[in-house]
Amino acid sequence: MSIVLYLLLGAVAGWLAGVLMKGGGFGLLWNIIIGIIGGFLGGWLMSLLHIQKAGLLWELIVAVIGAMVLLFVISLFRKK
């Protein structure tokens, strides 16, 4: 995949995760960062579960799952 497609996929995944987790007030740049890190995290989690699929939609789903996990961990540190 090209870097532009990774950034776009990361932005969409970060935004979707923010909407689903009701914590999407990070802005576009942070949504991209959270989505990209979430993509790596989701890919790692899926490899631990031995789930291997292909396709852009699957990559988006995995990135959203990873971004949601990342947002959950971030929310643990943000709350007092």
trRosetta pair geometry for C-beta under 8 A, 3 or more apart (Angstrom, degrees):
i j d omega theta_ij theta_ji phi_ij phi_ji
1 5 4.6 -115 -179 84 104 129
1 6 5.7 123 114 -53 122 85
1 9 7.7 -12 172 -4 155 142
2 5 4.8 96 59 6 78 102
2 6 7.2 -139 100 -4 43 86
3 6 5.5 -51 -150 36 37 114
3 7 6.4 37 152 -19 67 104
4 7 5.8 -54 -149 37 32 111
4 8 6.3 30 153 -16 65 108
5 8 5.6 -53 -143 40 32 111
5 9 6.0 33 156 -18 66 108
6 9 5.7 -56 -142 40 28 110
6 10 6.1 30 156 -20 64 109
6 36 6.6 58 161 -114 98 103
6 39 7.7 -141 -156 57 87 171
7 10 5.6 -54 -145 38 29 113
7 11 6.3 32 155 -22 64 104
7 32 5.9 2 -160 -152 76 123
7 36 7.5 -17 -106 -70 48 119
8 11 5.7 -50 -146 33 30 112
8 12 6.5 26 156 -13 63 106
9 12 5.9 -56 -147 40 30 108
9 13 6.0 28 155 -17 66 111
9 35 7.0 -178 120 152 58 124
9 39 7.0 67 121 -85 113 142
9 56 7.6 -129 -101 -161 125 88
9 59 6.4 -21 -162 122 147 113
9 60 6.0 -123 -152 -92 96 79
9 63 6.1 129 151 3 99 170
10 13 5.7 -56 -139 41 28 109
10 14 6.0 28 161 -18 65 109
10 31 7.8 137 138 130 76 66
10 32 4.8 65 114 -160 112 61
10 33 7.5 66 163 -48 129 10
10 34 7.9 144 180 73 91 47
10 35 3.4 139 -174 99 58 110
10 36 3.8 -3 -120 -56 141 75
10 38 7.7 140 -139 46 77 95
10 39 6.2 -80 -94 -18 83 128
10 63 6.7 -122 -102 -170 50 141
11 14 5.9 -56 -144 38 25 109
11 15 6.2 24 157 -17 62 109
11 28 6.6 2 -138 -163 112 80
11 31 5.6 61 -145 113 59 106
11 32 4.6 -14 -79 -89 76 82
11 35 5.9 -130 -43 31 14 158
12 15 5.8 -56 -145 38 28 110
12 16 6.1 26 157 -17 65 109
12 35 6.9 111 58 -139 44 154
12 60 6.6 -32 102 -138 123 112
13 16 5.9 -55 -143 39 28 109
13 17 6.2 28 157 -18 64 108
13 35 3.7 127 73 -146 96 104
13 38 5.8 -164 136 84 124 129
13 39 6.3 111 66 -61 170 92
13 60 6.0 -158 -78 -154 97 64
13 63 3.6 -64 -118 122 159 113
13 64 4.8 -134 -147 -69 82 62
13 66 7.7 12 167 59 135 92
13 67 5.1 152 144 -15 96 144
14 17 5.8 -55 -144 38 28 110
14 18 6.3 30 155 -20 63 107
14 26 7.5 -88 168 68 116 133
14 30 7.2 178 178 120 142 56
14 31 3.3 148 115 -178 126 65
14 32 5.9 -108 14 -54 151 18
14 33 7.2 75 -96 54 152 45
14 34 4.2 112 -125 74 110 96
14 35 3.2 -92 -34 -40 89 98
14 36 7.8 -17 -48 -5 117 60
14 38 6.7 161 -82 15 70 135
14 67 5.4 -150 -98 -144 51 148
15 18 5.7 -57 -151 36 30 113
15 19 6.4 28 153 -18 65 106
15 24 6.4 55 -151 -146 52 127
15 31 5.0 39 -60 -167 67 141
15 35 7.4 -7 -1 -64 62 131
16 19 5.7 -55 -148 37 32 110
16 20 6.1 25 156 -14 67 110
16 60 8.0 65 22 173 156 99
16 64 4.9 -42 95 -119 125 119
16 67 7.6 99 72 74 82 141
17 20 5.8 -58 -141 43 30 107
17 21 5.8 10 163 -2 67 115
17 24 7.8 145 89 -91 56 92
17 34 6.8 -135 72 131 137 119
17 35 7.0 177 13 -91 124 75
17 38 6.3 -134 -40 -119 162 169
17 64 5.2 -179 -63 -155 88 66
17 67 3.5 -137 -30 110 163 113
17 68 4.5 -145 -142 -64 102 67
17 70 7.6 32 159 54 157 95
17 71 5.6 168 148 -13 113 137
18 21 6.2 -64 -133 50 23 97
18 22 8.0 145 167 -37 52 2
18 23 5.7 -108 -147 84 70 56
18 24 2.5 102 145 -100 117 83
18 25 7.4 172 -169 -4 126 38
18 26 6.4 -130 -103 16 138 104
18 31 6.2 -63 -18 -110 138 102
18 34 7.6 93 -54 86 100 151
18 67 7.9 -58 -33 147 67 122
18 71 6.8 178 -89 -103 56 150
19 22 7.5 20 -177 -76 28 41
19 24 5.3 16 -57 -44 52 146
20 64 7.3 73 13 179 147 111
20 68 6.2 -43 89 -100 124 120
21 24 7.5 131 63 -49 84 75
21 68 5.6 167 -55 -135 119 80
21 71 4.7 135 75 112 172 144
21 72 6.9 -131 -132 -62 135 72
21 75 7.6 -149 167 -36 125 140
23 26 7.7 45 139 -31 79 99
23 71 5.6 155 72 -176 129 122
23 75 6.2 -112 -86 -79 167 118
24 31 7.2 31 -157 -94 86 115
26 30 3.5 -109 155 95 113 134
26 31 5.7 149 80 -53 110 69
26 34 6.6 71 85 -14 166 138
27 30 5.2 79 61 22 82 102
27 31 6.7 -143 97 -11 36 94
28 31 5.6 -58 -145 36 28 114
28 32 6.5 29 157 -20 64 103
29 32 5.8 -54 -154 32 31 111
29 33 6.5 26 151 -15 65 107
30 33 5.4 -52 -143 40 37 112
30 34 5.9 36 157 -17 70 107
31 34 5.8 -54 -139 42 28 108
31 35 6.0 30 157 -20 63 111
32 35 5.7 -58 -145 39 26 112
32 36 6.3 23 158 -17 64 107
33 36 6.0 -55 -145 36 28 107
33 37 6.3 20 159 -9 64 109
34 37 6.0 -57 -142 45 28 106
34 38 5.7 35 154 -24 64 113
34 67 5.2 84 143 -144 91 100
34 70 5.7 177 -158 103 87 136
34 71 6.6 53 -168 -65 137 88
34 74 7.9 -54 -116 -22 120 151
35 38 5.3 -55 -141 40 27 117
35 39 6.4 37 154 -29 62 98
35 63 5.7 38 -173 165 79 117
35 64 7.9 -11 -130 -84 87 50
35 67 5.2 -11 -103 -85 49 140
36 39 5.6 -45 -153 24 32 115
36 40 7.1 27 151 -11 61 99
36 63 7.8 -17 -98 -146 22 118
37 40 5.9 -54 -156 38 37 109
37 41 6.1 35 148 -17 69 110
37 66 7.4 -155 117 140 56 114
37 67 7.5 107 76 -99 75 71
37 70 5.8 107 106 -107 110 160
38 41 5.4 -55 -139 43 34 112
38 42 5.7 36 159 -21 69 107
38 63 5.3 86 106 -175 98 62
38 64 7.1 37 142 -107 137 10
38 65 7.5 159 175 77 104 42
38 66 3.5 142 179 104 64 90
38 67 2.8 -25 -97 -62 169 65
38 68 7.2 88 -143 6 132 47
38 69 7.1 145 -133 46 88 84
38 70 5.0 -113 -84 8 87 132
39 42 5.8 -51 -139 39 25 110
39 43 6.2 27 157 -19 60 108
39 59 7.1 21 -142 179 110 86
39 62 6.7 70 -141 107 60 93
39 63 3.7 -11 -88 -109 80 98
39 66 5.8 -178 -57 61 13 146
39 67 7.6 17 -37 -45 57 94
40 43 5.7 -55 -147 37 28 112
40 44 6.4 29 154 -19 63 106
40 66 6.9 158 61 176 41 157
41 44 5.7 -56 -150 36 30 112
41 45 6.4 28 153 -17 65 106
41 66 3.7 144 79 -160 91 109
41 67 7.7 143 55 -56 122 37
41 69 6.0 -148 137 74 134 124
41 70 5.8 151 25 -54 164 106
42 45 5.6 -53 -145 38 32 111
42 46 6.2 30 157 -17 66 106
42 62 3.9 146 136 165 125 73
42 63 5.5 -145 32 -85 148 24
42 64 7.4 65 -83 49 157 37
42 65 4.7 113 -121 74 117 92
42 66 2.7 -104 -36 -36 87 110
42 67 7.3 -27 -38 -11 120 62
42 69 7.4 159 -76 19 73 123
43 46 5.8 -54 -144 38 29 109
43 47 6.4 30 155 -20 63 105
43 62 5.8 70 -69 154 60 135
43 66 7.0 -13 -1 -60 59 148
44 47 5.8 -55 -149 35 30 110
44 48 6.7 34 151 -21 63 102
44 66 7.8 95 35 -113 85 125
45 48 5.6 -52 -154 31 34 114
45 49 6.6 20 153 -6 65 108
45 65 7.1 -122 72 122 142 118
45 66 6.5 -179 14 -91 123 87
45 69 7.1 140 -48 -18 154 165
46 49 5.7 -62 -148 47 35 104
46 51 4.5 -87 -165 69 88 101
46 52 7.3 129 144 -77 109 45
46 62 5.6 -44 -30 -128 143 120
47 50 7.2 35 -172 -81 36 34
47 51 7.8 -102 -69 48 24 63
47 52 7.6 51 -103 -76 64 87
53 58 4.3 -139 104 -144 117 158
54 58 6.4 112 106 47 10 144
55 58 4.5 89 65 9 90 105
55 59 6.9 -155 96 -7 46 87
56 59 5.6 -54 -147 36 33 113
56 60 6.4 36 153 -20 65 104
57 60 5.6 -53 -151 35 32 113
57 61 6.5 33 151 -19 65 104
58 61 5.6 -52 -148 35 34 112
58 62 6.3 33 154 -17 66 106
59 62 5.8 -53 -145 39 31 111
59 63 6.2 31 155 -19 64 108
60 63 5.7 -55 -144 38 30 111
60 64 6.3 30 155 -20 65 105
61 64 5.8 -55 -148 35 29 110
61 65 6.4 30 153 -18 64 105
62 65 5.7 -53 -149 36 31 111
62 66 6.3 29 154 -15 64 108
63 66 5.7 -56 -146 41 31 111
63 67 6.1 31 155 -19 66 108
64 67 5.6 -54 -142 39 30 111
64 68 6.3 34 155 -22 64 104
65 68 5.8 -54 -149 34 29 112
65 69 6.6 30 152 -17 63 103
66 69 5.7 -52 -150 35 34 111
66 70 6.3 34 151 -18 66 106
67 70 5.4 -52 -146 39 35 114
67 71 6.2 37 153 -20 67 104
68 71 5.7 -50 -143 37 31 111
68 72 6.4 37 153 -22 62 103
69 72 5.6 -53 -152 32 31 114
69 73 6.6 29 151 -16 64 104
70 73 5.8 -54 -150 36 33 109
70 74 6.3 34 152 -19 66 105
71 74 5.5 -51 -144 38 34 113
71 75 6.2 37 155 -23 66 104
72 75 5.7 -53 -148 33 29 111
72 76 6.9 38 150 -26 61 98
73 76 5.7 -46 -158 22 36 116
73 77 7.2 22 151 -8 63 104
74 77 6.0 -66 -160 41 37 104
74 78 6.1 32 150 -22 72 113
75 78 5.5 -56 -136 38 37 112
75 79 6.3 34 167 -21 69 105
76 79 6.8 -57 -149 30 22 104
